[in-house]
Amino acid sequence: MKNKSHTAEIIPFNPLDKKNLGASVAEALVSQPAHPLGAITSFFGAGIYAIYYHGDHAAYGPISKPNQVDTTSPSIPIYVGKAVPQGARKGKIMPDPTRSKALFSRLQEHAESIQATETLSIDDFTCRYLVVDEIWIPLGESLMIAKFSPLWNLIVEGFGNHDPGAGRYNGLRPRWDTLHPGRAWALKCKERSESEAEIACEVRNHLANTVLPETPHFVGRHDL
């Protein structure tokens, strides 16, 4: 009986495919220079960003050590986010992005959150940011999160939270604020059942069972 030959299916590359368009945005972000998070100068624009940690917190060793090799060119982000102009999320007429400081303001908020903690130093953080036309922001952010599974996006949630305001402190304190106490508004929220030590242990276990990307880049896009 003759063996049947199987011809491998070749899928032509489509530069306009949604994932490829998103990958081009993500690649542009990871190709940007890294800046100290605590020393960013004011700029205009909305877009996406990645925050990197290279300090000595015991729970973050597997991601901080690769970043310590060259702190000017970190590879594994601890958090990825986006910033859109005020009013964009409510479906209003899109403000002129060139007059918005949404991205700068968001990074400033994050720097202040870190500076408020008792367990982190702002000097141990760098960031990359990319001003992007608003239509491409969600694509770039989602691919960055899918590739790197940043700890503060998926395991230690709450870093990007805002003060819920008076009368809304009945919710649980974010996991991020339990592991890194210091933000005044978070201290007003209800304590979680997990302790700081338990969350740190969960982080270590997660990292011990996580395969980090071999490259921070999206060239080739075989993992999409």
C-alpha positions as a Markdown table, in Angstrom:
| # | Residue | x | y | z |
|---|---|---|---|---|
| 1 | Met | 0.0 | 0.0 | 0.0 |
| 2 | Lys | 1.4 | 3.3 | -1.0 |
| 3 | Asn | 2.1 | 5.9 | 1.6 |
| 4 | Lys | 0.1 | 9.0 | 1.3 |
| 5 | Ser | 2.1 | 12.2 | 1.1 |
| 6 | His | 1.1 | 15.1 | 3.2 |
| 7 | Thr | 1.7 | 18.6 | 2.0 |
| 8 | Ala | 2.2 | 21.1 | 4.8 |
| 9 | Glu | -0.2 | 24.0 | 4.6 |
| 10 | Ile | 1.6 | 27.3 | 4.2 |
| 11 | Ile | -0.3 | 30.2 | 5.5 |
| 12 | Pro | 0.7 | 33.4 | 3.7 |
| 13 | Phe | 1.8 | 36.3 | 5.9 |
| 14 | Asn | -0.8 | 39.0 | 6.2 |
| 15 | Pro | 0.7 | 42.3 | 7.4 |
| 16 | Leu | -2.8 | 43.6 | 8.1 |
| 17 | Asp | -3.9 | 40.7 | 10.3 |
| 18 | Lys | -4.9 | 42.1 | 13.7 |
| 19 | Lys | -2.3 | 40.2 | 15.6 |
| 20 | Asn | 0.5 | 41.3 | 13.3 |
| 21 | Leu | -0.6 | 44.9 | 13.6 |
| 22 | Gly | -0.7 | 44.6 | 17.3 |
| 23 | Ala | 2.8 | 42.9 | 17.3 |
| 24 | Ser | 4.2 | 45.8 | 15.4 |
| 25 | Val | 3.0 | 48.2 | 18.2 |
| 26 | Ala | 4.4 | 45.9 | 20.9 |
| 27 | Glu | 7.7 | 45.6 | 19.1 |
| 28 | Ala | 7.9 | 49.3 | 18.9 |
| 29 | Leu | 7.3 | 49.6 | 22.6 |
| 30 | Val | 10.0 | 47.1 | 23.6 |
| 31 | Ser | 12.4 | 48.8 | 21.2 |
| 32 | Gln | 12.1 | 52.1 | 23.1 |
| 33 | Pro | 14.8 | 53.3 | 25.5 |
| 34 | Ala | 14.3 | 52.6 | 29.2 |
| 35 | His | 13.9 | 55.6 | 31.5 |
| 36 | Pro | 14.1 | 55.7 | 35.3 |
| 37 | Leu | 10.4 | 55.7 | 36.4 |
| 38 | Gly | 11.0 | 58.3 | 39.1 |
| 39 | Ala | 12.6 | 60.9 | 36.7 |
| 40 | Ile | 10.4 | 61.1 | 33.6 |
| 41 | Thr | 10.0 | 64.6 | 32.2 |
| 42 | Ser | 6.6 | 65.8 | 31.1 |
| 43 | Phe | 5.5 | 65.0 | 27.5 |
| 44 | Phe | 2.3 | 64.9 | 25.5 |
| 45 | Gly | 0.5 | 61.8 | 24.2 |
| 46 | Ala | -1.5 | 58.7 | 25.0 |
| 47 | Gly | -0.3 | 55.1 | 24.5 |
| 48 | Ile | 1.1 | 52.0 | 26.2 |
| 49 | Tyr | 3.9 | 51.4 | 28.6 |
| 50 | Ala | 5.9 | 48.7 | 30.4 |
| 51 | Ile | 7.4 | 49.0 | 33.9 |
| 52 | Tyr | 10.5 | 46.9 | 34.9 |
| 53 | Tyr | 11.9 | 46.0 | 38.3 |
| 54 | His | 15.5 | 45.3 | 39.0 |
| 55 | Gly | 15.6 | 45.5 | 42.8 |
| 56 | Asp | 16.3 | 42.9 | 45.5 |
| 57 | His | 12.8 | 42.0 | 46.7 |
| 58 | Ala | 13.0 | 38.3 | 47.6 |
| 59 | Ala | 9.8 | 37.4 | 45.8 |
| 60 | Tyr | 10.7 | 38.9 | 42.4 |
| 61 | Gly | 14.1 | 37.3 | 41.9 |
| 62 | Pro | 13.4 | 35.4 | 38.6 |
| 63 | Ile | 12.2 | 38.6 | 36.9 |
| 64 | Ser | 14.5 | 41.1 | 38.5 |
| 65 | Lys | 17.8 | 39.2 | 38.0 |
| 66 | Pro | 17.5 | 39.3 | 34.1 |
| 67 | Asn | 16.8 | 43.0 | 34.3 |
| 68 | Gln | 19.8 | 43.6 | 36.6 |
| 69 | Val | 22.2 | 42.4 | 33.8 |
| 70 | Asp | 21.7 | 45.7 | 32.1 |
| 71 | Thr | 19.2 | 48.1 | 33.8 |
| 72 | Thr | 19.3 | 50.3 | 30.7 |
| 73 | Ser | 17.9 | 47.5 | 28.6 |
| 74 | Pro | 15.5 | 45.5 | 30.9 |
| 75 | Ser | 13.7 | 42.5 | 29.4 |
| 76 | Ile | 10.9 | 41.3 | 31.7 |
| 77 | Pro | 8.2 | 43.8 | 32.7 |
| 78 | Ile | 6.5 | 43.5 | 36.0 |
| 79 | Tyr | 3.5 | 45.6 | 34.8 |
| 80 | Val | 2.1 | 46.6 | 31.5 |
| 81 | Gly | -0.6 | 49.3 | 31.0 |
| 82 | Lys | -2.2 | 51.8 | 28.8 |
| 83 | Ala | -3.3 | 55.4 | 29.0 |
| 84 | Val | -6.0 | 57.0 | 26.8 |
| 85 | Pro | -7.1 | 60.7 | 26.8 |
| 86 | Gln | -9.6 | 61.7 | 29.4 |
| 87 | Gly | -13.1 | 61.1 | 28.1 |
| 88 | Ala | -12.1 | 58.4 | 25.7 |
| 89 | Arg | -13.5 | 55.5 | 27.8 |
| 90 | Lys | -16.9 | 57.3 | 28.0 |
| 91 | Gly | -17.4 | 57.4 | 24.2 |
| 92 | Lys | -17.0 | 61.1 | 24.0 |
| 93 | Ile | -15.6 | 62.9 | 21.0 |
| 94 | Met | -11.9 | 62.0 | 21.0 |
| 95 | Pro | -9.8 | 64.8 | 22.4 |
| 96 | Asp | -6.7 | 65.9 | 20.5 |
| 97 | Pro | -4.0 | 63.3 | 21.7 |
| 98 | Thr | -1.3 | 65.8 | 21.0 |
| 99 | Arg | -2.7 | 68.0 | 23.8 |
| 100 | Ser | -3.2 | 65.1 | 26.3 |
| 101 | Lys | -0.7 | 64.2 | 29.0 |
| 102 | Ala | -2.5 | 60.9 | 29.7 |
| 103 | Leu | 0.6 | 58.7 | 29.3 |
| 104 | Phe | 2.9 | 60.9 | 31.4 |
| 105 | Ser | 0.3 | 61.3 | 34.1 |
| 106 | Arg | -0.3 | 57.6 | 34.4 |
| 107 | Leu | 3.4 | 56.9 | 34.8 |
| 108 | Gln | 3.6 | 59.6 | 37.4 |
| 109 | Glu | 0.7 | 58.0 | 39.3 |
| 110 | His | 2.6 | 54.7 | 39.3 |
| 111 | Ala | 5.8 | 56.3 | 40.5 |
| 112 | Glu | 3.9 | 57.9 | 43.4 |
| 113 | Ser | 2.3 | 54.5 | 44.3 |
| 114 | Ile | 5.8 | 52.9 | 44.5 |
| 115 | Gln | 7.2 | 55.8 | 46.5 |
| 116 | Ala | 4.4 | 55.5 | 49.0 |
| 117 | Thr | 5.3 | 51.9 | 49.9 |
| 118 | Glu | 7.4 | 50.5 | 52.7 |
| 119 | Thr | 8.9 | 47.7 | 50.7 |
| 120 | Leu | 10.0 | 49.2 | 47.3 |
| 121 | Ser | 12.4 | 51.8 | 46.1 |
| 122 | Ile | 11.6 | 54.0 | 43.0 |
| 123 | Asp | 15.3 | 53.7 | 42.1 |
| 124 | Asp | 14.7 | 50.0 | 41.3 |
| 125 | Phe | 12.2 | 50.8 | 38.5 |
| 126 | Thr | 12.6 | 51.7 | 34.9 |
| 127 | Cys | 9.9 | 52.0 | 32.2 |
| 128 | Arg | 9.4 | 52.1 | 28.5 |
| 129 | Tyr | 6.5 | 54.1 | 26.9 |
| 130 | Leu | 5.2 | 54.6 | 23.4 |
| 131 | Val | 2.8 | 57.3 | 22.2 |
| 132 | Val | 0.4 | 55.5 | 19.9 |
| 133 | Asp | -2.7 | 56.4 | 17.9 |
| 134 | Glu | -5.6 | 55.4 | 20.2 |
| 135 | Ile | -7.0 | 52.7 | 17.9 |
| 136 | Trp | -3.8 | 50.6 | 18.3 |
| 137 | Ile | -3.5 | 51.0 | 22.1 |
| 138 | Pro | -5.6 | 47.9 | 23.2 |
| 139 | Leu | -3.9 | 45.6 | 20.6 |
| 140 | Gly | -0.4 | 46.5 | 21.8 |
| 141 | Glu | -1.3 | 46.2 | 25.5 |
| 142 | Ser | -3.0 | 42.8 | 25.1 |
| 143 | Leu | -0.1 | 41.3 | 23.2 |
| 144 | Met | 2.4 | 42.6 | 25.8 |
| 145 | Ile | 0.4 | 41.0 | 28.6 |
| 146 | Ala | -0.1 | 37.7 | 26.7 |
| 147 | Lys | 3.6 | 37.4 | 26.0 |
| 148 | Phe | 5.0 | 38.4 | 29.4 |
| 149 | Ser | 2.2 | 37.6 | 31.9 |
| 150 | Pro | 3.3 | 40.5 | 34.1 |
| 151 | Leu | 3.1 | 39.8 | 37.8 |
| 152 | Trp | 1.3 | 43.0 | 38.8 |
| 153 | Asn | -1.3 | 42.5 | 36.0 |
| 154 | Leu | -2.2 | 38.9 | 36.8 |
| 155 | Ile | -1.0 | 37.7 | 40.2 |
| 156 | Val | -0.5 | 40.8 | 42.4 |
| 157 | Glu | -3.5 | 42.8 | 41.2 |
| 158 | Gly | -4.3 | 46.3 | 42.3 |
| 159 | Phe | -1.2 | 48.3 | 41.4 |
| 160 | Gly | -3.1 | 50.4 | 38.9 |
| 161 | Asn | -6.1 | 51.0 | 41.2 |
| 162 | His | -7.2 | 54.5 | 42.2 |
| 163 | Asp | -8.6 | 55.7 | 45.5 |
| 164 | Pro | -12.2 | 54.6 | 45.4 |
| 165 | Gly | -13.2 | 57.6 | 47.5 |
| 166 | Ala | -15.0 | 58.2 | 50.7 |
| 167 | Gly | -17.8 | 55.7 | 51.4 |
| 168 | Arg | -16.3 | 53.0 | 49.2 |
| 169 | Tyr | -13.7 | 51.6 | 51.5 |
| 170 | Asn | -15.7 | 48.5 | 52.3 |
| 171 | Gly | -14.0 | 46.5 | 49.6 |
| 172 | Leu | -11.0 | 44.4 | 50.2 |
| 173 | Arg | -7.5 | 45.9 | 50.1 |
| 174 | Pro | -5.8 | 45.1 | 46.8 |
| 175 | Arg | -3.3 | 42.3 | 46.8 |
| 176 | Trp | -0.6 | 44.7 | 45.7 |
| 177 | Asp | -1.2 | 46.9 | 48.7 |
| 178 | Thr | -1.1 | 43.8 | 51.0 |
| 179 | Leu | 2.3 | 42.8 | 49.7 |
| 180 | His | 3.5 | 46.4 | 49.4 |
| 181 | Pro | 1.7 | 48.5 | 52.1 |
| 182 | Gly | 1.9 | 52.2 | 52.2 |
| 183 | Arg | -0.8 | 53.9 | 50.0 |
| 184 | Ala | -3.0 | 55.8 | 52.5 |
| 185 | Trp | -6.3 | 55.1 | 50.7 |
| 186 | Ala | -5.6 | 51.3 | 50.6 |
| 187 | Leu | -5.0 | 51.2 | 54.3 |
| 188 | Lys | -8.6 | 52.3 | 54.8 |
| 189 | Cys | -9.9 | 49.2 | 52.9 |
| 190 | Lys | -10.7 | 45.9 | 54.6 |
| 191 | Glu | -7.8 | 43.6 | 55.2 |
| 192 | Arg | -7.6 | 40.5 | 53.0 |
| 193 | Ser | -7.5 | 37.0 | 54.4 |
| 194 | Glu | -4.1 | 36.4 | 52.7 |
| 195 | Ser | -1.1 | 37.8 | 54.5 |
| 196 | Glu | 1.9 | 39.6 | 52.9 |
| 197 | Ala | 3.9 | 36.4 | 53.4 |
| 198 | Glu | 1.3 | 34.2 | 51.8 |
| 199 | Ile | 1.1 | 36.4 | 48.7 |
| 200 | Ala | 4.9 | 36.5 | 48.4 |
| 201 | Cys | 4.9 | 32.7 | 48.6 |
| 202 | Glu | 2.3 | 32.6 | 45.8 |
| 203 | Val | 4.5 | 34.9 | 43.7 |
| 204 | Arg | 7.5 | 32.7 | 44.2 |
| 205 | Asn | 5.6 | 29.5 | 43.4 |
| 206 | His | 4.1 | 31.1 | 40.2 |
| 207 | Leu | 7.5 | 32.2 | 39.0 |
| 208 | Ala | 9.1 | 28.8 | 39.8 |
| 209 | Asn | 6.5 | 27.3 | 37.4 |
| 210 | Thr | 6.6 | 30.0 | 34.7 |
| 211 | Val | 8.8 | 29.8 | 31.6 |
| 212 | Leu | 9.9 | 33.4 | 30.8 |
| 213 | Pro | 10.1 | 34.5 | 27.2 |
| 214 | Glu | 13.5 | 33.8 | 25.5 |
| 215 | Thr | 13.4 | 37.2 | 23.9 |
| 216 | Pro | 11.6 | 40.4 | 24.8 |
| 217 | His | 11.0 | 41.1 | 21.1 |
| 218 | Phe | 8.1 | 40.2 | 18.8 |
| 219 | Val | 10.1 | 39.7 | 15.7 |
| 220 | Gly | 8.9 | 36.6 | 13.9 |
| 221 | Arg | 5.8 | 36.5 | 16.0 |
| 222 | His | 5.8 | 32.7 | 16.2 |
| 223 | Asp | 4.3 | 32.8 | 19.7 |
| 224 | Leu | 1.2 | 34.8 | 18.7 |
